[in-house]
Amino acid sequence: MLPFTRPSLGEAEFDAVRKVLESGWITTGPNTLALERALEDYIGNDIQIRLLNSGTSALEAALLASDVGPGDEVIIPAMSFVATANVVLRVGATPVFVDVGLHSRNLDAEQVAPAISEKTRAMIPVHFAGLAVDMDPLYQLAQDNNLVLIEDAAQAIGTEYKGRKIGSSGNPVCFSFHPNKNMTTIEGGAIASHDQDFIQRIERIRFHGIERTDDGSISVTEWGGKMNLPDVGAALGLAQLPRLDDFNQKRRQLAERYFQRLHESEILVLPAHAEGHSWHMFCVCIDHDRLGTHRADIQQRLQKQDIGTGTHYPAMHLFPLYRRYGYKPGDFPNAERIGVQTLTLPLFPAMEMDDVDKVCDALNSIIPN
Ligand SMILES: Cc1ncc(COP(=O)(O)O)c(C=O)c1O
């Protein structure tokens, strides 16, 4: 069976985890600190990194440390993993959805600008599937309107934008190291920032609000949760990070093969391509109405040939929770079309070109050219 994704774990990962388990200290400790420094080196530009127990925690902590809360509106894409919206509700703010590009699946400044109101405090662009959002116009928009800009880079570790790593911008950037991501700490996440005060707040927010004073005692000056990353996961991450560029290179080669073998048509929409893409996922849209079938049928036909697929993601504004804010079908046509038509094809570093060919043969036999 070819799943749509699978983590690449080998002897280095097994050894690293075993060493931590044998060490007697398995929660946050030296491995977490070491992975923070290693990620800082990897991303560059003197960025500071702090690890948390998930990408969701990273986004929530970034909003809290930016003082985004009740009464504030936060602009987010209408199509993402639902964590992007849920964290906004979690801090008491109101999500304001904006449509995404059909091919890029990302926000762009032209769509964002009209959604800015007097209440807008922040925006969270998502680098979907490892494709960098065109950030420069969004930085400008954030600057002109005095907005907090938090990048949801859950799917974009190793992605580059204009030759620089995502995470190096200085504004808060949040990563996820969930097992489906391009590198993993089992569950885990990180925040990158240039702002020392912000980083100190993240340290407090991720661990009970605790601050250590010079005499070794502790103080609590603000609310904090329990969002720290255990060392077992960090050790796994330390074994994964040196392999990340090779993983991403292989992902790029596999994606290239998909582009060679699949053909954009009225029925098939291929993803946007760009320099620096880390190809976390290869997501197409299939107009199954035109084919006279359902997405589930297509998935079943592929499943019968031992090909697993995913559906990333439904449009978030149509979930019952978000309809309560007045959203309805027709509000964001691209997000809705993607939600209904999207299909994630297998893509992970251990795949071979033959595997891509097998998927393409199966898909091409379903979709007429
Ligand atoms: C775009 C996006 N944001 C946030 C998250 C949340 O990350 P985590 O699962 O590590 O909490 C994910 C994870 O899938 C994601 O894809």
The ligand as a Tripos MOL2 file, in Angstrom:
@<TRIPOS>MOLECULE
LIG
   16    16     1     0     0
SMALL
NO_CHARGES

@<TRIPOS>ATOM
      1 C1         -1.5570   24.8620    8.1490 C.3       1 LIG1
      2 C2         -1.4820   24.2240    9.4970 C.ar      1 LIG1
      3 N1         -1.5540   24.9910   10.5850 N.ar      1 LIG1
      4 C3         -1.4460   24.4740   11.8200 C.ar      1 LIG1
      5 C4         -1.2700   23.1240   12.0180 C.ar      1 LIG1
      6 C5         -1.2090   22.5850   13.3980 C.3       1 LIG1
      7 O1         -0.0210   21.9080   13.6750 O.3       1 LIG1
      8 P1         -0.0040   20.7330   14.7620 P.3       1 LIG1
      9 O2         -0.6920   19.5630   14.2000 O.co2     1 LIG1
     10 O3          1.4660   20.4910   15.0050 O.co2     1 LIG1
     11 O4         -0.6600   21.2740   15.9820 O.co2     1 LIG1
     12 C6         -1.1840   22.2750   10.9190 C.ar      1 LIG1
     13 C7         -1.0050   20.8250   11.0760 C.2       1 LIG1
     14 O5         -1.4340   20.0370   10.2490 O.2       1 LIG1
     15 C8         -1.3040   22.8340    9.6120 C.ar      1 LIG1
     16 O6         -1.2300   22.0620    8.5240 O.3       1 LIG1
@<TRIPOS>BOND
     1     1     2 1
     2     2     3 ar
     3     2    15 ar
     4     3     4 ar
     5     4     5 ar
     6     5     6 1
     7     5    12 ar
     8     6     7 1
     9     7     8 1
    10     8     9 2
    11     8    10 1
    12     8    11 1
    13    12    13 1
    14    12    15 ar
    15    13    14 2
    16    15    16 1
@<TRIPOS>SUBSTRUCTURE
     1 LIG1         1 GROUP 0 **** ****
